[in-house]
Structure formats: structure tokens, C-alpha cells
Amino acid sequence: MIVVPAPASRVLGLKIAELSRVKAVEVESKFFPDGETYLRFTEDPKGEEVVIVQSTYPPQDTHLLQLLLLADNAVRLGAKPITAVVPYLAYSRQDKAFRPYEAVSIKTILKLFESCGINRLITFNIHEPSVLRDTRFKVENLSAVPNLIDYLRGLGLEGAVAFAPDEKAVKMAREAGGALGGGYGWFTKKRDRITGEIEMTPESEVNVKGKDTVIIDDIISSGSTTATAVRMLKAQGAKRVYAACVHPLLAPGAYERIMRAGAEALIGTDTIPCEASQVTVAPTIADYLQGSLNPD
């Protein structure tokens, strides 16, 4: 097995190779004057099991194309099988047609993966796991919630209450609240069909007054919902409020918006490298890869 740290996830890829105790084969990459991508393996991957590490955060299209080019090139050069480690999988939120005639983008992406010779996909906390059921290649949807919990414990947050910003994240809040020991709650959201404004209501049997609280979600993008949740929990008397997520997508202004709302910190993983990426998922990926090399 060799690990290929691709351009979007070079640091993470090198960590995975080191922890897995396998060779890392670097990629030579550049952009031509017209914006097209040039990629080249620095060593021949023929006969090797190749693990390409490439997250697909913005610019999503560029990072996706780089992954496809590398996978297809590895197949052409005689590598087999091909594993794509895509910690953040772009376009996965468009998992169905919400309006007539819409493109279902994640289904197209998965077809492209298959056509370029990817035999196995490893990702984290995909927004809607059911979209992965119909793939013809193996898919492993890992969870980074335990990584976040360990980090939160290191901050002294034993006994903290975990809160989901909406109903979809309740499972994560339940897991975090159980592990930290403070219980969990969630927000229900209602959208005004006339104004478009969203009303959030906290739902919980746990009183947050005087307690540390963690808002946990899979993705934070604009930060608006998280910031509203921070303000509401602070208004209810929460002692300290932290925001945590697996994928810190963080559109411009999101980090500042959450911190201005009163959050102690915004904590994310390195599925997307940014200022909030305090937690690495490298050990989880390395453990999975080692387990596939040495099955019980």
C-alpha cells in the first residue's frame, strides 16, 4: 500500500502515511496559464494498492477534478485497487431532487468515481448516508464525533451539555452528550413562508443554566444557525458555549459571526483545513486502513 497526499489534503495525507507506517508518494501539481490542472505521480504506482487522500472543499470542482485525474492515472499506470479518502465529500447535500428537473449532484459524483476506477471510498459524517447505498464500490462513512469528544474532554468539558442546532444533528448530540455526561438537547426550526425567517426553539429535558454547553453539527457553512443557537443558549444562562463540527466549511464571515455571538471557541476537524481545524482525523483513517490490511 502507498498513500498519495493529493494537493487539497497534503498535510493530512502525510500524517496518515506516517501513522499507517506506509510509504507516501508525493504529487507534482501546478496550474497552466489557462487554469487547467497538471498532475504527476513522483513515483511509479504500478502493482500497488493506492490510497489517494483528497478532500473536496472549495474550490470543489478543482479538487474533485484533481481526485478524478489521479485515480484514473493510477489505474492507467497499473495500480490496483484504488482507495479514495475524501474526508469532506462535496455535493453530498444535494442528495435528491427537491424541485422538478433538478440535478442530483452526489449521484453524478459517485458515478464519476466509479468510472475513474475508484474501488473504495472513505469519507466522514456524510450529510445523508442513504445516498451511499447504491454504489457499486465499497463505501465507508466514518465518524469524527469521537475525535471531537476527546478534544472537548481535553478542554475540561466533562459534564457539558451537547446541543444539536437542528433535528438532523440529534444523533451526534446524543452521542456527545452521553460521552461528556451532561445530556443533550436540540433546536427545532420553523421557517416563515412569507418572510423566509427561521424561528428556532430549544428542546431539552436538561437545564443549561450554569452549565458548559457544546453545539455540535456535521457541517458549519454560513454560521448563522450556529450563531443563533449560541445566543439562545447564553440567554438561557449557559456558562460557556462552544461550537464544534466535523466539517468547518465556514463561508466568509462565518467564524467571526459565531465568535461575536458569544462562543468560547469554534472547533472543527482537518477534513477541511482552516483556522478552526483543531482536531485531526488522521488516526481514525490510519486505524481503518491498518484494519483493512490486517483483518482479524
Rosetta blueprint (number, residue, H / E / L):
1 M L
2 I E
3 V E
4 V E
5 P E
6 A L
7 P H
8 A H
9 S H
10 R H
11 V H
12 L H
13 G H
14 L H
15 K H
16 I H
17 A H
18 E H
19 L H
20 S H
21 R L
22 V L
23 K E
24 A E
25 V L
26 E L
27 V E
28 E E
29 S E
30 K E
31 F E
32 F L
33 P L
34 D L
35 G L
36 E L
37 T E
38 Y E
39 L E
40 R E
41 F E
42 T L
43 E L
44 D L
45 P L
46 K L
47 G L
48 E L
49 E L
50 V E
51 V E
52 I E
53 V E
54 Q L
55 S L
56 T L
57 Y L
58 P L
59 P L
60 Q H
61 D H
62 T H
63 H H
64 L H
65 L H
66 Q H
67 L H
68 L H
69 L H
70 L H
71 A H
72 D H
73 N H
74 A H
75 V H
76 R H
77 L L
78 G L
79 A L
80 K L
81 P L
82 I E
83 T E
84 A E
85 V E
86 V L
87 P L
88 Y L
89 L L
90 A L
91 Y L
92 S L
93 R L
94 Q L
95 D L
96 K L
97 A L
98 F L
99 R L
100 P L
101 Y L
102 E L
103 A L
104 V L
105 S H
106 I H
107 K H
108 T H
109 I H
110 L H
111 K H
112 L H
113 F H
114 E H
115 S H
116 C L
117 G L
118 I L
119 N L
120 R E
121 L E
122 I E
123 T E
124 F E
125 N L
126 I L
127 H L
128 E L
129 P H
130 S H
131 V H
132 L H
133 R L
134 D L
135 T L
136 R L
137 F L
138 K E
139 V E
140 E E
141 N E
142 L E
143 S L
144 A L
145 V H
146 P H
147 N H
148 L H
149 I H
150 D H
151 Y H
152 L H
153 R H
154 G H
155 L L
156 G L
157 L L
158 E L
159 G L
160 A L
161 V E
162 A E
163 F E
164 A E
165 P L
166 D L
167 E H
168 K H
169 A H
170 V H
171 K H
172 M H
173 A H
174 R H
175 E H
176 A H
177 G H
178 G H
179 A H
180 L H
181 G L
182 G L
183 G L
184 Y E
185 G E
186 W E
187 F E
188 T E
189 K E
190 K E
191 R E
192 D L
193 R L
194 I L
195 T L
196 G L
197 E L
198 I E
199 E E
200 M E
201 T E
202 P E
203 E E
204 S L
205 E L
206 V L
207 N L
208 V L
209 K E
210 G L
211 K L
212 D L
213 T E
214 V E
215 I E
216 I E
217 D E
218 D E
219 I E
220 I E
221 S L
222 S L
223 G L
224 S H
225 T H
226 T H
227 A H
228 T H
229 A H
230 V H
231 R H
232 M H
233 L H
234 K H
235 A H
236 Q L
237 G L
238 A E
239 K L
240 R L
241 V E
242 Y E
243 A E
244 A E
245 C E
246 V E
247 H E
248 P E
249 L L
250 L L
251 A L
252 P L
253 G L
254 A H
255 Y H
256 E H
257 R H
258 I H
259 M H
260 R H
261 A L
262 G L
263 A L
264 E L
265 A L
266 L E
267 I E
268 G E
269 T E
270 D L
271 T L
272 I L
273 P L
274 C L
275 E L
276 A L
277 S E
278 Q E
279 V E
280 T L
281 V L
282 A H
283 P H
284 T H
285 I H
286 A H
287 D H
288 Y H
289 L H
290 Q H
291 G H
292 S H
293 L H
294 N L
295 P L
296 D L
